[in-house]
Amino acid sequence: QTSRPRGVEMETMEALPMSSSREDDTETSQDNL
C-alpha cells in the first residue's frame, strides 16, 4: 500500500510545473526567458 501512493505522488510531482522546475531547471529557465 506504500508503493501505490508513492508512485502516484512521484507521477503527480513530475506532472506539476513546480516539481518539474526543479529537475528541468534549464528547460524552465529558457521558457521563462
C-alpha distance matrix in Angstrom:
0.0 3.8 5.5 5.3 7.0 8.8 10.4 11.4 13.0 14.7 16.1 17.2 18.9 20.8 21.8 23.1 26.6 26.1 23.5 25.5 28.6 27.3 26.7 29.6 32.0 34.9 34.1 33.6 36.7 38.8 37.7 38.6 41.9
3.8 0.0 3.8 5.4 5.8 6.2 8.7 10.3 10.9 12.4 14.5 15.7 16.6 18.7 20.3 21.2 24.5 23.6 20.8 23.0 25.9 24.3 23.9 26.9 29.1 32.1 31.7 31.1 34.1 36.3 35.5 36.2 39.5
5.5 3.8 0.0 3.8 5.8 5.1 6.1 8.7 10.0 10.5 12.3 14.2 15.3 16.7 18.4 19.9 23.2 22.7 19.7 21.3 24.4 22.9 22.0 24.9 27.4 30.1 29.5 29.3 32.4 34.4 33.6 34.7 37.9
5.3 5.4 3.8 0.0 3.8 5.5 5.5 6.5 8.8 10.2 11.0 12.5 14.4 15.9 16.9 18.5 22.1 22.0 19.3 20.9 24.2 23.3 22.4 25.0 27.6 30.4 29.3 28.9 32.2 34.0 32.9 34.0 37.3
7.0 5.8 5.8 3.8 0.0 3.8 5.5 5.0 6.1 8.5 9.9 10.4 12.0 14.3 15.2 16.1 19.7 19.2 16.9 18.9 22.0 21.1 20.8 23.4 25.7 28.7 27.8 27.0 30.2 32.2 31.0 31.7 35.2
8.8 6.2 5.1 5.5 3.8 0.0 3.8 5.4 5.2 6.2 8.7 9.9 10.5 12.5 14.3 15.3 18.5 17.7 14.9 16.8 19.8 18.5 18.0 20.9 23.1 26.1 25.6 25.0 28.0 30.2 29.3 30.1 33.3
10.4 8.7 6.1 5.5 5.5 3.8 0.0 3.8 5.5 5.1 6.2 8.5 9.8 10.8 12.3 14.2 17.4 17.5 14.5 15.7 19.1 18.2 17.0 19.5 22.3 24.9 23.9 23.7 27.0 28.7 27.8 29.0 32.2
11.4 10.3 8.7 6.5 5.0 5.4 3.8 0.0 3.8 5.4 5.2 6.1 8.5 10.0 10.5 12.1 15.7 16.0 13.7 15.0 18.4 18.1 17.5 19.6 22.2 25.0 23.7 23.0 26.4 28.1 26.7 27.8 31.2
13.0 10.9 10.0 8.8 6.1 5.2 5.5 3.8 0.0 3.8 5.5 5.0 6.0 8.6 9.8 10.3 13.7 13.2 10.9 12.9 16.0 15.3 15.3 17.7 19.9 23.0 22.0 21.0 24.2 26.3 25.0 25.7 29.1
14.7 12.4 10.5 10.2 8.5 6.2 5.1 5.4 3.8 0.0 3.8 5.5 5.1 6.4 8.7 9.9 12.8 12.6 9.4 10.8 14.1 13.2 12.4 15.0 17.5 20.3 19.5 18.9 22.1 24.1 23.2 24.2 27.4
16.1 14.5 12.3 11.0 9.9 8.7 6.2 5.2 5.5 3.8 0.0 3.8 5.4 5.2 6.2 8.7 11.8 12.7 10.1 10.5 14.2 14.2 13.1 14.8 17.7 20.2 18.7 18.3 21.8 23.3 22.0 23.4 26.6
17.2 15.7 14.2 12.5 10.4 9.9 8.5 6.1 5.0 5.5 3.8 0.0 3.8 5.4 5.0 6.1 9.8 10.5 8.8 9.9 13.2 13.8 13.6 15.0 17.5 20.2 18.7 17.5 21.0 22.7 21.0 21.9 25.4
18.9 16.6 15.3 14.4 12.0 10.5 9.8 8.5 6.0 5.1 5.4 3.8 0.0 3.8 5.4 5.1 7.9 7.7 5.3 7.1 10.1 10.2 10.4 12.2 14.3 17.4 16.3 15.0 18.2 20.4 19.1 19.7 23.1
20.8 18.7 16.7 15.9 14.3 12.5 10.8 10.0 8.6 6.4 5.2 5.4 3.8 0.0 3.8 5.4 7.4 8.5 5.9 5.3 9.1 9.6 8.6 9.8 12.7 15.2 13.7 13.1 16.6 18.2 17.0 18.3 21.5
21.8 20.3 18.4 16.9 15.2 14.3 12.3 10.5 9.8 8.7 6.2 5.0 5.4 3.8 0.0 3.8 6.5 8.8 7.8 7.0 10.4 12.0 11.5 11.7 14.4 16.6 14.5 13.5 17.1 18.4 16.5 17.9 21.3
23.1 21.2 19.9 18.5 16.1 15.3 14.2 12.1 10.3 9.9 8.7 6.1 5.1 5.4 3.8 0.0 3.8 5.6 5.7 6.1 8.6 10.5 11.2 11.5 13.3 16.0 14.2 12.3 15.7 17.5 15.4 16.0 19.7
26.6 24.5 23.2 22.1 19.7 18.5 17.4 15.7 13.7 12.8 11.8 9.8 7.9 7.4 6.5 3.8 0.0 3.8 5.6 4.9 5.8 8.7 9.9 9.3 10.4 13.0 11.2 8.8 12.0 13.9 11.9 12.3 15.9
26.1 23.6 22.7 22.0 19.2 17.7 17.5 16.0 13.2 12.6 12.7 10.5 7.7 8.5 8.8 5.6 3.8 0.0 3.8 5.5 5.2 6.9 9.3 9.8 10.0 13.3 12.6 9.8 12.4 15.1 13.7 13.2 16.7
23.5 20.8 19.7 19.3 16.9 14.9 14.5 13.7 10.9 9.4 10.1 8.8 5.3 5.9 7.8 5.7 5.6 3.8 0.0 3.8 5.3 5.3 6.9 8.5 9.6 13.0 12.6 10.8 13.6 16.2 15.3 15.5 18.7
25.5 23.0 21.3 20.9 18.9 16.8 15.7 15.0 12.9 10.8 10.5 9.9 7.1 5.3 7.0 6.1 4.9 5.5 3.8 0.0 3.8 5.3 5.3 5.5 7.6 10.4 9.3 8.1 11.4 13.4 12.6 13.5 16.6
28.6 25.9 24.4 24.2 22.0 19.8 19.1 18.4 16.0 14.1 14.2 13.2 10.1 9.1 10.4 8.6 5.8 5.2 5.3 3.8 0.0 3.8 5.6 5.0 5.0 8.2 7.9 5.8 8.3 11.0 10.6 10.7 13.7
27.3 24.3 22.9 23.3 21.1 18.5 18.2 18.1 15.3 13.2 14.2 13.8 10.2 9.6 12.0 10.5 8.7 6.9 5.3 5.3 3.8 0.0 3.8 5.7 5.3 9.0 10.0 8.8 10.4 13.4 13.8 13.8 16.3
26.7 23.9 22.0 22.4 20.8 18.0 17.0 17.5 15.3 12.4 13.1 13.6 10.4 8.6 11.5 11.2 9.9 9.3 6.9 5.3 5.6 3.8 0.0 3.8 5.6 8.3 8.9 9.2 11.3 13.5 14.1 15.0 17.3
29.6 26.9 24.9 25.0 23.4 20.9 19.5 19.6 17.7 15.0 14.8 15.0 12.2 9.8 11.7 11.5 9.3 9.8 8.5 5.5 5.0 5.7 3.8 0.0 3.8 5.4 5.2 5.9 8.3 9.9 10.6 12.0 14.1
32.0 29.1 27.4 27.6 25.7 23.1 22.3 22.2 19.9 17.5 17.7 17.5 14.3 12.7 14.4 13.3 10.4 10.0 9.6 7.6 5.0 5.3 5.6 3.8 0.0 3.8 5.6 5.2 5.9 8.6 10.0 10.3 12.1
34.9 32.1 30.1 30.4 28.7 26.1 24.9 25.0 23.0 20.3 20.2 20.2 17.4 15.2 16.6 16.0 13.0 13.3 13.0 10.4 8.2 9.0 8.3 5.4 3.8 0.0 3.8 5.5 5.1 6.3 8.7 9.9 10.6
34.1 31.7 29.5 29.3 27.8 25.6 23.9 23.7 22.0 19.5 18.7 18.7 16.3 13.7 14.5 14.2 11.2 12.6 12.6 9.3 7.9 10.0 8.9 5.2 5.6 3.8 0.0 3.8 5.5 5.3 6.5 8.8 10.1
33.6 31.1 29.3 28.9 27.0 25.0 23.7 23.0 21.0 18.9 18.3 17.5 15.0 13.1 13.5 12.3 8.8 9.8 10.8 8.1 5.8 8.8 9.2 5.9 5.2 5.5 3.8 0.0 3.8 5.4 5.1 6.2 8.6
36.7 34.1 32.4 32.2 30.2 28.0 27.0 26.4 24.2 22.1 21.8 21.0 18.2 16.6 17.1 15.7 12.0 12.4 13.6 11.4 8.3 10.4 11.3 8.3 5.9 5.1 5.5 3.8 0.0 3.8 5.4 5.0 6.1
38.8 36.3 34.4 34.0 32.2 30.2 28.7 28.1 26.3 24.1 23.3 22.7 20.4 18.2 18.4 17.5 13.9 15.1 16.2 13.4 11.0 13.4 13.5 9.9 8.6 6.3 5.3 5.4 3.8 0.0 3.8 5.4 5.1
37.7 35.5 33.6 32.9 31.0 29.3 27.8 26.7 25.0 23.2 22.0 21.0 19.1 17.0 16.5 15.4 11.9 13.7 15.3 12.6 10.6 13.8 14.1 10.6 10.0 8.7 6.5 5.1 5.4 3.8 0.0 3.8 5.4
38.6 36.2 34.7 34.0 31.7 30.1 29.0 27.8 25.7 24.2 23.4 21.9 19.7 18.3 17.9 16.0 12.3 13.2 15.5 13.5 10.7 13.8 15.0 12.0 10.3 9.9 8.8 6.2 5.0 5.4 3.8 0.0 3.8
41.9 39.5 37.9 37.3 35.2 33.3 32.2 31.2 29.1 27.4 26.6 25.4 23.1 21.5 21.3 19.7 15.9 16.7 18.7 16.6 13.7 16.3 17.3 14.1 12.1 10.6 10.1 8.6 6.1 5.1 5.4 3.8 0.0
